[in-house]
Amino acid sequence: MNRNLRRLGVSLAASMLMIGLVGCEVPGSAGGNQQQQQDGDQQNQTSKSIHEGTISKDETWKKADGPHLIRGEVSVESDQGVTLTIEPGTEVHFEKGASLFIGYGSLGYLKAQGTAEEPIIFTSAASNPSKGDWMTLYLGNGAANSVMSHCKVKYGGSASYGAVTVSGANNTPSITQSTIEESAGFGIELQDNASFKAFTGNTIKTSGTHPISLRANAVGSLGAGNTFLSNTHQAIDVVGEAINKSATWLNHGIPYRLQGESAVEHASSTPVLTIAAGTTLEFGPGASLYVGHGGNGALNAVGTESAPVVFTGVSKTLGTWAGLHFYDHTVDGTLGQANTTVIQHARVEYAGNSSDAMVYIKNAKPVFRNTVFRHGVEGSHAVVLEGESALIPAHDDFMNPASGNTFEGFLGMEVLHPGL
């Protein structure tokens, strides 16, 4: 339902109720009204500034005028653009179910820059707060230049929204040195094709599900120095899609959890997906990673002996995900060259099934070095090679003892069309 229509319906219902009650007392209503008033007093008794409806002109929320109370759905937007500035040390309290929408339908910007000594706090208005008390701090497609630094966001979120929600293809806010905690859902959720201009030094903890959810193309916008603690699912939720721009997926100390099919490819450029040493990619049931299928692409996943790159399943069940696939447009691998397809000091496990391999290569020449293939389906192969350009050099590369590759517990390799 349209947010404004819902708000209008609530307002009309409230007006009709007031008309019906003029000059009379409804039996049994006094206790309920008294309790409602008490609940409201618990939430609002310390609030100095109450905000409702749409803010269409620039405003600054001052610490001295706080705590500031968000009632219902407050929107910051106008066709010309409007900026909400929040001073360091300001507290913003949300009533039950309330939300703050920035740039939802048109242009609106949030400038919430606290300091280490005086963070800006977004929290529940309840005297005894709990997860999901309020809905979301929403940065829409019209909020692309919004900035949050040294902020604390507590007790928001739901099944539909993260405590902080970022939406829209052109939306690239900066969130730094901030803490998001006690969300009922995701700590932060990026919808559509949103990404970050900057995302560094943040802490997301005690979320009701994953600390953060985003699409595969946005993963590279996650910067360094972020901490993820005590979330219900200690993994970064990644929605699979075609990765059409070069990116580096850093090691944040928890796995990336990929759902569905992802592919590194582009018709007119050559994206390179770089996986940092020590990073773990967990694939959901049936999920997979394709390289160079519908266009050019490269995968560079170079770990170390003590910090390998791990490709595994969310479930540690044989054959739970569909494996790595390399096709005709995959950039050939060259050791020591970052923009080529090299998998080195890595583990590939729990992939494939009785008819598919952990790694499938067709007319491509990726380089695998010091890679362990393990926990495969009994009777299956770790690697299947197909196509003229892949056969002899790729076969020698995999099987040469100098490669350091090992195959544990099942058949090592199958070469299709060996006469070519």
TITOR-228760 format. One record per residue (C-alpha): residue number from 1; chain; x, y, z; residue in one letter. Coordinates in steps of 0.05 Angstrom, whole numbers. Layout:
TITOR-228760
R num cadena      x      y      z residuo
R NUM      A      X      Y      Z       a
...
//
This chain:
TITOR-228760
R num cadena      x      y      z residuo
R   1      A      0      0      0       m
R   2      A     24     71    -15       n
R   3      A     55    100     48       r
R   4      A     16    165     43       n
R   5      A    -51    130     32       l
R   6      A    -38     87     92       r
R   7      A    -23    149    133       r
R   8      A    -87    184    107       l
R   9      A   -129    123    125       g
R  10      A   -102    123    195       v
R  11      A   -116    198    202       s
R  12      A   -188    192    176       l
R  13      A   -202    134    223       a
R  14      A   -175    172    282       a
R  15      A   -218    233    264       s
R  16      A   -282    192    259       m
R  17      A   -267    160    325       l
R  18      A   -259    228    359       m
R  19      A   -325    253    331       i
R  20      A   -361    191    357       g
R  21      A   -332    201    426       l
R  22      A   -349    275    435       v
R  23      A   -394    285    496       g
R  24      A   -397    213    517       c
R  25      A   -355    161    552       e
R  26      A   -349     91    524       v
R  27      A   -360     39    578       p
R  28      A   -297      3    598       g
R  29      A   -253     50    557       s
R  30      A   -221     89    614       a
R  31      A   -172     34    633       g
R  32      A   -150     24    561       g
R  33      A   -141     99    549       n
R  34      A   -103    105    614       q
R  35      A    -56     48    593       q
R  36      A    -47     78    524       q
R  37      A    -29    145    555       q
R  38      A     20    110    602       q
R  39      A     53     75    543       d
R  40      A     58    141    506       g
R  41      A     87    175    567       d
R  42      A    139    121    572       q
R  43      A    161    134    501       q
R  44      A    153    210    496       n
R  45      A    165    238    565       q
R  46      A    236    261    549       t
R  47      A    226    282    477       s
R  48      A    233    356    462       k
R  49      A    222    354    386       s
R  50      A    170    311    351       i
R  51      A    175    299    276       h
R  52      A    118    275    232       e
R  53      A     99    274    158       g
R  54      A    144    301    103       t
R  55      A    204    347    111       i
R  56      A    212    386     46       s
R  57      A    259    442     68       k
R  58      A    329    437     96       d
R  59      A    330    424    171       e
R  60      A    384    415    224       t
R  61      A    367    372    284       w
R  62      A    407    399    343       k
R  63      A    431    361    404       k
R  64      A    402    416    448       a
R  65      A    332    405    420       d
R  66      A    334    330    432       g
R  67      A    317    276    441       p
R  68      A    281    280    374       h
R  69      A    221    235    366       l
R  70      A    201    202    300       i
R  71      A    127    189    298       r
R  72      A     99    144    242       g
R  73      A    134    149    174       e
R  74      A    175    212    167       v
R  75      A    199    228     96       s
R  76      A    256    275     76       v
R  77      A    247    292      3       e
R  78      A    228    345    -49       s
R  79      A    234    353   -124       d
R  80      A    288    406   -114       q
R  81      A    325    366    -61       g
R  82      A    327    374     15       v
R  83      A    380    358     66       t
R  84      A    370    335    137       l
R  85      A    432    351    179       t
R  86      A    439    319    248       i
R  87      A    489    348    297       e
R  88      A    539    306    336       p
R  89      A    512    279    401       g
R  90      A    439    283    379       t
R  91      A    392    227    398       e
R  92      A    335    207    351       v
R  93      A    281    162    382       h
R  94      A    231    122    342       f
R  95      A    161    105    365       e
R  96      A    136     34    355       k
R  97      A    137     17    281       g
R  98      A    164     85    260       a
R  99      A    213     97    202       s
R 100      A    255    153    172       l
R 101      A    254    153     96       f
R 102      A    308    194     61       i
R 103      A    301    205    -14       g
R 104      A    246    153    -22       y
R 105      A    203    186    -77       g
R 106      A    246    245    -97       s
R 107      A    311    279    -74       l
R 108      A    330    278     -1       g
R 109      A    397    273     34       y
R 110      A    420    254    103       l
R 111      A    482    286    134       k
R 112      A    492    250    201       a
R 113      A    564    261    221       q
R 114      A    578    249    294       g
R 115      A    645    242    329       t
R 116      A    678    188    370       a
R 117      A    662    228    433       e
R 118      A    592    249    411       e
R 119      A    560    196    365       p
R 120      A    491    206    335       i
R 121      A    443    155    364       i
R 122      A    382    126    327       f
R 123      A    344     82    376       t
R 124      A    277     60    404       s
R 125      A    233    108    444       a
R 126      A    210     51    489       a
R 127      A    233     51    561       s
R 128      A    248    -24    555       n
R 129      A    272    -30    482       p
R 130      A    276    -94    443       s
R 131      A    294   -116    372       k
R 132      A    247    -91    318       g
R 133      A    215    -35    360       d
R 134      A    220     10    300       w
R 135      A    224     -5    226       m
R 136      A    282     25    187       t
R 137      A    327     83    169       l
R 138      A    316     82     94       y
R 139      A    363    114     43       l
R 140      A    327    113    -24       g
R 141      A    349    124    -95       n
R 142      A    344    200    -85       g
R 143      A    393    198    -26       a
R 144      A    456    180    -64       a
R 145      A    503    228    -29       n
R 146      A    481    214     42       s
R 147      A    534    207     96       v
R 148      A    532    171    163       m
R 149      A    593    171    207       s
R 150      A    601    156    281       h
R 151      A    528    136    287       c
R 152      A    495     83    330       k
R 153      A    432     48    304       v
R 154      A    396      4    354       k
R 155      A    332    -37    359       y
R 156      A    306    -27    288       g
R 157      A    294    -75    231       g
R 158      A    241   -125    211       s
R 159      A    229   -184    164       a
R 160      A    220   -133    107       s
R 161      A    275    -82    122       y
R 162      A    344    -79    152       g
R 163      A    354    -30    209       a
R 164      A    389     10    155       v
R 165      A    361     -1     84       t
R 166      A    396     25     22       v
R 167      A    357     20    -44       s
R 168      A    367     42   -116       g
R 169      A    416     34   -173       a
R 170      A    445    104   -165       n
R 171      A    449    101    -89       n
R 172      A    520    102    -61       t
R 173      A    519    130     10       p
R 174      A    579    131     56       s
R 175      A    574     95    123       i
R 176      A    636     96    166       t
R 177      A    656     86    239       q
R 178      A    585     67    257       s
R 179      A    551     12    298       t
R 180      A    487    -24    279       i
R 181      A    461    -71    333       e
R 182      A    400   -109    358       e
R 183      A    364   -109    291       s
R 184      A    305   -156    284       a
R 185      A    327   -172    212       g
R 186      A    390   -154    173       f
R 187      A    434   -101    204       g
R 188      A    441    -68    136       i
R 189      A    404    -89     73       e
R 190      A    423    -64      3       l
R 191      A    366    -72    -46       q
R 192      A    365    -69   -122       d
R 193      A    434    -46   -146       n
R 194      A    454     -1    -89       a
R 195      A    527     -1    -65       s
R 196      A    572     41    -20       f
R 197      A    616    100    -36       k
R 198      A    651     83     29       a
R 199      A    639     28     81       f
R 200      A    696     24    131       t
R 201      A    708     17    205       g
R 202      A    636     -5    221       n
R 203      A    610    -56    271       t
R 204      A    547    -97    260       i
R 205      A    527   -142    316       k
R 206      A    469   -182    347       t
R 207      A    426   -179    284       s
R 208      A    366   -225    279       g
R 209      A    394   -256    215       t
R 210      A    456   -238    173       h
R 211      A    493   -174    191       p
R 212      A    489   -149    119       i
R 213      A    454   -170     55       s
R 214      A    472   -145    -15       l
R 215      A    478   -164    -88       r
R 216      A    542   -194   -116       a
R 217      A    560   -131   -155       n
R 218      A    559    -91    -90       a
R 219      A    605   -136    -50       v
R 220      A    667   -100    -75       g
R 221      A    643    -35    -44       s
R 222      A    653    -64     26       l
R 223      A    717    -32     51       g
R 224      A    766    -52    105       a
R 225      A    763    -52    181       g
R 226      A    691    -75    190       n
R 227      A    672   -122    248       t
R 228      A    615   -171    250       f
R 229      A    598   -200    319       l
R 230      A    546   -247    349       s
R 231      A    496   -243    292       n
R 232      A    446   -300    285       t
R 233      A    479   -319    218       h
R 234      A    552   -301    219       q
R 235      A    559   -293    144       a
R 236      A    551   -238     91       i
R 237      A    488   -254     51       d
R 238      A    502   -247    -24       v
R 239      A    447   -249    -77       v
R 240      A    476   -281   -140       g
R 241      A    478   -243   -206       e
R 242      A    525   -228   -264       a
R 243      A    587   -193   -236       i
R 244      A    601   -143   -292       n
R 245      A    655    -99   -262       k
R 246      A    721   -114   -230       s
R 247      A    720   -120   -155       a
R 248      A    760   -147    -96       t
R 249      A    724   -186    -42       w
R 250      A    761   -174     22       l
R 251      A    768   -222     80       n
R 252      A    722   -195    135       h
R 253      A    732   -254    182       g
R 254      A    665   -286    164       i
R 255      A    644   -323    101       p
R 256      A    607   -295     41       y
R 257      A    544   -336     33       r
R 258      A    522   -339    -40       l
R 259      A    452   -357    -61       q
R 260      A    434   -376   -132       g
R 261      A    479   -369   -194       e
R 262      A    534   -317   -200       s
R 263      A    576   -305   -262       a
R 264      A    638   -263   -276       v
R 265      A    626   -237   -347       e
R 266      A    614   -176   -391       h
R 267      A    603   -170   -466       a
R 268      A    647   -109   -478       s
R 269      A    696   -107   -420       s
R 270      A    735   -158   -378       t
R 271      A    715   -158   -304       p
R 272      A    763   -191   -256       v
R 273      A    737   -219   -190       l
R 274      A    793   -220   -140       t
R 275      A    785   -261    -76       i
R 276      A    831   -241    -19       a
R 277      A    873   -292     18       a
R 278      A    837   -326     75       g
R 279      A    768   -313     47       t
R 280      A    714   -366     49       t
R 281      A    657   -369     -2       l
R 282      A    598   -411     21       e
R 283      A    549   -432    -32       f
R 284      A    476   -448    -18       g
R 285      A    440   -509    -45       p
R 286      A    450   -513   -121       g
R 287      A    489   -447   -123       a
R 288      A    548   -439   -171       s
R 289      A    600   -391   -199       l
R 290      A    610   -384   -274       y
R 291      A    669   -349   -306       v
R 292      A    672   -326   -379       g
R 293      A    606   -357   -402       h
R 294      A    565   -300   -431       g
R 295      A    624   -253   -439       g
R 296      A    696   -241   -418       n
R 297      A    716   -252   -345       g
R 298      A    771   -274   -298       a
R 299      A    774   -303   -228       l
R 300      A    837   -290   -187       n
R 301      A    834   -327   -120       a
R 302      A    904   -330    -92       v
R 303      A    911   -351    -19       g
R 304      A    971   -371     21       t
R 305      A    991   -436     54       e
R 306      A    966   -410    121       s
R 307      A    906   -371     93       a
R 308      A    876   -409     34       p
R 309      A    816   -386     -6       v
R 310      A    759   -435      8       v
R 311      A    701   -452    -38       f
R 312      A    652   -494      2       t
R 313      A    579   -506     16       g
R 314      A    535   -474     69       v
R 315      A    515   -545     85       s
R 316      A    574   -592     95       k
R 317      A    539   -645     53       t
R 318      A    569   -679     -7       l
R 319      A    545   -648    -72       g
R 320      A    508   -590    -39       t
R 321      A    528   -537    -90       w
R 322      A    541   -538   -165       a
R 323      A    614   -520   -168       g
R 324      A    660   -474   -208       l
R 325      A    652   -468   -284       h
R 326      A    701   -438   -333       f
R 327      A    681   -426   -406       y
R 328      A    707   -400   -472       d
R 329      A    713   -327   -453       h
R 330      A    753   -340   -389       t
R 331      A    819   -302   -388       v
R 332      A    876   -352   -390       d
R 333      A    914   -360   -325       g
R 334      A    986   -337   -315       t
R 335      A   1019   -346   -248       l
R 336      A   1036   -280   -215       g
R 337      A    990   -238   -259       q
R 338      A    931   -210   -220       a
R 339      A    884   -199   -279       n
R 340      A    885   -272   -302       t
R 341      A    848   -334   -279       t
R 342      A    890   -365   -224       v
R 343      A    866   -407   -165       i
R 344      A    924   -418   -118       q
R 345      A    929   -443    -46       h
R 346      A    855   -459    -46       a
R 347      A    805   -513    -26       r
R 348      A    745   -535    -66       v
R 349      A    697   -579    -27       e
R 350      A    626   -607    -22       y
R 351      A    611   -589    -95       a
R 352      A    585   -629   -154       g
R 353      A    542   -691   -157       n
R 354      A    543   -759   -190       s
R 355      A    541   -728   -260       s
R 356      A    576   -661   -250       d
R 357      A    646   -645   -226       a
R 358      A    670   -596   -174       m
R 359      A    704   -557   -229       v
R 360      A    681   -558   -302       y
R 361      A    726   -528   -356       i
R 362      A    706   -519   -429       k
R 363      A    754   -486   -478       n
R 364      A    788   -448   -422       a
R 365      A    857   -450   -389       k
R 366      A    852   -430   -316       p
R 367      A    913   -444   -273       v
R 368      A    904   -485   -209       f
R 369      A    962   -490   -161       r
R 370      A    966   -520    -91       n
R 371      A    892   -533    -91       t
R 372      A    858   -588    -51       v
R 373      A    795   -620    -80       f
R 374      A    758   -658    -26       r
R 375      A    691   -681      1       h
R 376      A    664   -698    -68       g
R 377      A    608   -746    -85       v
R 378      A    632   -818    -89       e
R 379      A    645   -839   -160       g
R 380      A    647   -768   -187       s
R 381      A    706   -728   -214       h
R 382      A    739   -667   -183       a
R 383      A    751   -636   -252       v
R 384      A    720   -646   -321       v
R 385      A    757   -619   -382       l
R 386      A    722   -610   -448       e
R 387      A    742   -577   -514       g
R 388      A    805   -574   -556       e
R 389      A    840   -515   -524       s
R 390      A    831   -543   -454       a
R 391      A    854   -615   -461       l
R 392      A    928   -627   -461       i
R 393      A    956   -565   -429       p
R 394      A    902   -563   -376       a
R 395      A    908   -637   -362       h
R 396      A    983   -631   -354       d
R 397      A    975   -570   -310       d
R 398      A    927   -605   -262       f
R 399      A    963   -672   -258       m
R 400      A   1036   -650   -257       n
R 401      A   1063   -663   -187       p
R 402      A   1095   -594   -189       a
R 403      A   1025   -564   -189       s
R 404      A   1015   -584   -116       g
R 405      A    942   -602   -130       n
R 406      A    913   -660    -91       t
R 407      A    850   -701    -99       f
R 408      A    823   -730    -35       e
R 409      A    774   -788    -32       g
R 410      A    746   -792   -103       f
R 411      A    765   -794   -177       l
R 412      A    812   -739   -198       g
R 413      A    796   -720   -269       m
R 414      A    755   -736   -331       e
R 415      A    775   -713   -400       v
R 416      A    718   -711   -450       l
R 417      A    733   -723   -525       h
R 418      A    804   -747   -510       p
R 419      A    818   -759   -584       g
R 420      A    818   -685   -600       l
//
